[in-house]
Amino acid sequence: MATIGDAWADGSFEVSSWAVGAWLFGGVSDQAQITGGTVLQEADLVSGGEIILIQLTGVTWNAAGAPFNDQRQAIIDGLDAAASPALGWNDEVRDKEVVTAVARTSDTLVTITLTAAAAYDISAPETVTMTVPAAAISGSLALTATPVIQAVPPGTIPAYGFNIGNDSVSWFFMG
């Protein structure tokens, strides 16, 4: 079986429509993936130093210097918890994070080193979604990174799970 097309006995060649689409559109869609820090313990967020890595595929981060630096706050703002308790992620981690916590490590990798969030105090796990802002990357659309980040209170044992997206399957932890 041919993977791109079929050669026939008369010498003609038939190309599969999916192969043409992959060739025309690069075969890989633009993606953002969290490759570090997908389960964050409350105590570690309180003390600081947790690292979140955001890896891009198909697009790149803005050029180093002002084009990237001007988007660091928007990158932080893209870390959004689904719930918003008074001492939770949105109020105590995201909204108080400093832009210098965001570093452009390479054309396709950003490292966020979270500073101490002394007042962070949750009673239930929080699900944090990272939306990479369109203005921070070479593509024209914002990207939702996978997997989600789980922030968990003391005594919580995360369980495994997975996401099935349009172009990928990714794993994550759930509290």
Contacts in CASP RR format, 6 or more apart in sequence:
PFRMAT RR
TARGET T0000
AUTHOR 0000-0000-0000
METHOD contacts of the structure
MODEL  1
MATIGDAWADGSFEVSSWAVGAWLFGGVSDQAQITGGTVLQEADLVSGGE
IILIQLTGVTWNAAGAPFNDQRQAIIDGLDAAASPALGWNDEVRDKEVVT
AVARTSDTLVTITLTAAAAYDISAPETVTMTVPAAAISGSLALTATPVIQ
AVPPGTIPAYGFNIGNDSVSWFFMG
3 19 0 8 1.000
4 15 0 8 1.000
4 16 0 8 1.000
4 19 0 8 1.000
5 13 0 8 1.000
5 14 0 8 1.000
5 15 0 8 1.000
5 16 0 8 1.000
5 19 0 8 1.000
6 13 0 8 1.000
6 14 0 8 1.000
6 16 0 8 1.000
7 13 0 8 1.000
8 14 0 8 1.000
21 27 0 8 1.000
28 57 0 8 1.000
28 58 0 8 1.000
28 167 0 8 1.000
29 58 0 8 1.000
29 166 0 8 1.000
29 167 0 8 1.000
30 56 0 8 1.000
30 57 0 8 1.000
30 58 0 8 1.000
30 59 0 8 1.000
30 137 0 8 1.000
30 139 0 8 1.000
30 141 0 8 1.000
30 143 0 8 1.000
31 56 0 8 1.000
31 57 0 8 1.000
31 58 0 8 1.000
31 143 0 8 1.000
31 146 0 8 1.000
31 167 0 8 1.000
31 168 0 8 1.000
32 54 0 8 1.000
32 55 0 8 1.000
32 56 0 8 1.000
32 57 0 8 1.000
32 130 0 8 1.000
32 132 0 8 1.000
32 143 0 8 1.000
32 144 0 8 1.000
32 145 0 8 1.000
32 146 0 8 1.000
33 54 0 8 1.000
33 55 0 8 1.000
33 56 0 8 1.000
33 57 0 8 1.000
33 145 0 8 1.000
33 146 0 8 1.000
33 147 0 8 1.000
33 170 0 8 1.000
34 52 0 8 1.000
34 53 0 8 1.000
34 54 0 8 1.000
34 55 0 8 1.000
34 130 0 8 1.000
34 145 0 8 1.000
34 146 0 8 1.000
34 147 0 8 1.000
34 148 0 8 1.000
34 149 0 8 1.000
35 53 0 8 1.000
35 54 0 8 1.000
35 55 0 8 1.000
36 51 0 8 1.000
36 52 0 8 1.000
36 53 0 8 1.000
37 50 0 8 1.000
37 51 0 8 1.000
37 52 0 8 1.000
37 53 0 8 1.000
37 149 0 8 1.000
38 147 0 8 1.000
38 148 0 8 1.000
38 149 0 8 1.000
38 150 0 8 1.000
38 172 0 8 1.000
38 173 0 8 1.000
39 149 0 8 1.000
39 150 0 8 1.000
39 152 0 8 1.000
39 158 0 8 1.000
39 173 0 8 1.000
40 50 0 8 1.000
40 114 0 8 1.000
40 149 0 8 1.000
40 150 0 8 1.000
40 151 0 8 1.000
40 152 0 8 1.000
41 152 0 8 1.000
41 154 0 8 1.000
42 120 0 8 1.000
42 121 0 8 1.000
42 122 0 8 1.000
42 151 0 8 1.000
42 152 0 8 1.000
42 153 0 8 1.000
42 154 0 8 1.000
43 154 0 8 1.000
44 50 0 8 1.000
45 93 0 8 1.000
45 114 0 8 1.000
45 117 0 8 1.000
45 120 0 8 1.000
45 151 0 8 1.000
46 116 0 8 1.000
46 117 0 8 1.000
46 118 0 8 1.000
46 120 0 8 1.000
47 116 0 8 1.000
48 114 0 8 1.000
48 115 0 8 1.000
48 116 0 8 1.000
48 117 0 8 1.000
49 113 0 8 1.000
49 114 0 8 1.000
49 115 0 8 1.000
49 116 0 8 1.000
50 113 0 8 1.000
50 114 0 8 1.000
51 111 0 8 1.000
51 112 0 8 1.000
51 113 0 8 1.000
51 114 0 8 1.000
52 79 0 8 1.000
52 111 0 8 1.000
52 112 0 8 1.000
52 114 0 8 1.000
52 130 0 8 1.000
52 149 0 8 1.000
53 105 0 8 1.000
53 109 0 8 1.000
53 110 0 8 1.000
53 111 0 8 1.000
53 112 0 8 1.000
54 75 0 8 1.000
54 109 0 8 1.000
54 110 0 8 1.000
54 112 0 8 1.000
54 130 0 8 1.000
54 132 0 8 1.000
54 145 0 8 1.000
55 108 0 8 1.000
55 109 0 8 1.000
56 108 0 8 1.000
56 109 0 8 1.000
56 132 0 8 1.000
56 137 0 8 1.000
56 143 0 8 1.000
57 108 0 8 1.000
59 137 0 8 1.000
59 138 0 8 1.000
59 139 0 8 1.000
59 143 0 8 1.000
60 107 0 8 1.000
60 108 0 8 1.000
60 137 0 8 1.000
60 138 0 8 1.000
61 68 0 8 1.000
61 104 0 8 1.000
61 107 0 8 1.000
61 108 0 8 1.000
61 109 0 8 1.000
61 110 0 8 1.000
61 136 0 8 1.000
61 137 0 8 1.000
61 138 0 8 1.000
62 68 0 8 1.000
62 71 0 8 1.000
62 104 0 8 1.000
62 135 0 8 1.000
62 136 0 8 1.000
62 137 0 8 1.000
62 138 0 8 1.000
64 104 0 8 1.000
65 104 0 8 1.000
68 104 0 8 1.000
68 136 0 8 1.000
69 99 0 8 1.000
71 133 0 8 1.000
71 135 0 8 1.000
71 136 0 8 1.000
72 99 0 8 1.000
72 100 0 8 1.000
72 102 0 8 1.000
73 99 0 8 1.000
74 133 0 8 1.000
74 135 0 8 1.000
74 136 0 8 1.000
75 102 0 8 1.000
75 110 0 8 1.000
75 112 0 8 1.000
75 132 0 8 1.000
75 133 0 8 1.000
75 136 0 8 1.000
76 94 0 8 1.000
76 97 0 8 1.000
76 99 0 8 1.000
76 101 0 8 1.000
76 102 0 8 1.000
76 112 0 8 1.000
77 94 0 8 1.000
77 133 0 8 1.000
78 94 0 8 1.000
78 129 0 8 1.000
78 130 0 8 1.000
78 131 0 8 1.000
78 132 0 8 1.000
78 133 0 8 1.000
79 89 0 8 1.000
79 93 0 8 1.000
79 94 0 8 1.000
79 97 0 8 1.000
79 112 0 8 1.000
79 128 0 8 1.000
79 129 0 8 1.000
79 130 0 8 1.000
79 149 0 8 1.000
80 90 0 8 1.000
80 94 0 8 1.000
80 128 0 8 1.000
80 129 0 8 1.000
80 130 0 8 1.000
80 131 0 8 1.000
81 88 0 8 1.000
81 89 0 8 1.000
81 90 0 8 1.000
81 94 0 8 1.000
81 126 0 8 1.000
81 127 0 8 1.000
81 128 0 8 1.000
81 151 0 8 1.000
82 126 0 8 1.000
82 127 0 8 1.000
82 128 0 8 1.000
82 129 0 8 1.000
83 124 0 8 1.000
83 126 0 8 1.000
83 127 0 8 1.000
84 90 0 8 1.000
84 91 0 8 1.000
85 91 0 8 1.000
85 122 0 8 1.000
85 123 0 8 1.000
85 124 0 8 1.000
85 126 0 8 1.000
87 119 0 8 1.000
87 120 0 8 1.000
87 121 0 8 1.000
87 122 0 8 1.000
88 120 0 8 1.000
88 121 0 8 1.000
88 122 0 8 1.000
88 126 0 8 1.000
88 151 0 8 1.000
89 120 0 8 1.000
89 122 0 8 1.000
89 126 0 8 1.000
89 128 0 8 1.000
89 151 0 8 1.000
92 117 0 8 1.000
92 119 0 8 1.000
92 120 0 8 1.000
92 121 0 8 1.000
93 114 0 8 1.000
93 117 0 8 1.000
93 120 0 8 1.000
93 151 0 8 1.000
96 115 0 8 1.000
96 117 0 8 1.000
97 112 0 8 1.000
97 114 0 8 1.000
97 115 0 8 1.000
98 115 0 8 1.000
101 112 0 8 1.000
101 113 0 8 1.000
101 114 0 8 1.000
101 115 0 8 1.000
102 110 0 8 1.000
102 111 0 8 1.000
102 112 0 8 1.000
103 110 0 8 1.000
103 111 0 8 1.000
103 112 0 8 1.000
103 113 0 8 1.000
104 110 0 8 1.000
105 111 0 8 1.000
122 151 0 8 1.000
122 152 0 8 1.000
122 153 0 8 1.000
123 153 0 8 1.000
124 153 0 8 1.000
125 150 0 8 1.000
125 151 0 8 1.000
125 152 0 8 1.000
125 153 0 8 1.000
125 156 0 8 1.000
125 158 0 8 1.000
125 174 0 8 1.000
125 175 0 8 1.000
126 150 0 8 1.000
126 151 0 8 1.000
126 152 0 8 1.000
127 148 0 8 1.000
127 149 0 8 1.000
127 150 0 8 1.000
128 148 0 8 1.000
128 149 0 8 1.000
128 150 0 8 1.000
128 151 0 8 1.000
129 144 0 8 1.000
129 145 0 8 1.000
129 148 0 8 1.000
129 149 0 8 1.000
130 144 0 8 1.000
130 145 0 8 1.000
130 148 0 8 1.000
130 149 0 8 1.000
131 142 0 8 1.000
131 143 0 8 1.000
131 144 0 8 1.000
131 145 0 8 1.000
132 142 0 8 1.000
132 143 0 8 1.000
132 144 0 8 1.000
132 145 0 8 1.000
133 142 0 8 1.000
134 140 0 8 1.000
134 141 0 8 1.000
134 142 0 8 1.000
137 143 0 8 1.000
146 163 0 8 1.000
146 165 0 8 1.000
146 168 0 8 1.000
146 170 0 8 1.000
146 172 0 8 1.000
147 162 0 8 1.000
147 163 0 8 1.000
147 170 0 8 1.000
147 171 0 8 1.000
147 172 0 8 1.000
148 163 0 8 1.000
148 172 0 8 1.000
150 158 0 8 1.000
150 172 0 8 1.000
150 173 0 8 1.000
150 174 0 8 1.000
150 175 0 8 1.000
152 158 0 8 1.000
152 175 0 8 1.000
156 175 0 8 1.000
157 175 0 8 1.000
158 173 0 8 1.000
158 174 0 8 1.000
158 175 0 8 1.000
159 173 0 8 1.000
159 174 0 8 1.000
159 175 0 8 1.000
160 171 0 8 1.000
160 172 0 8 1.000
160 173 0 8 1.000
160 174 0 8 1.000
161 171 0 8 1.000
161 172 0 8 1.000
161 173 0 8 1.000
161 174 0 8 1.000
162 169 0 8 1.000
162 170 0 8 1.000
162 171 0 8 1.000
162 172 0 8 1.000
163 169 0 8 1.000
163 170 0 8 1.000
163 171 0 8 1.000
163 172 0 8 1.000
END
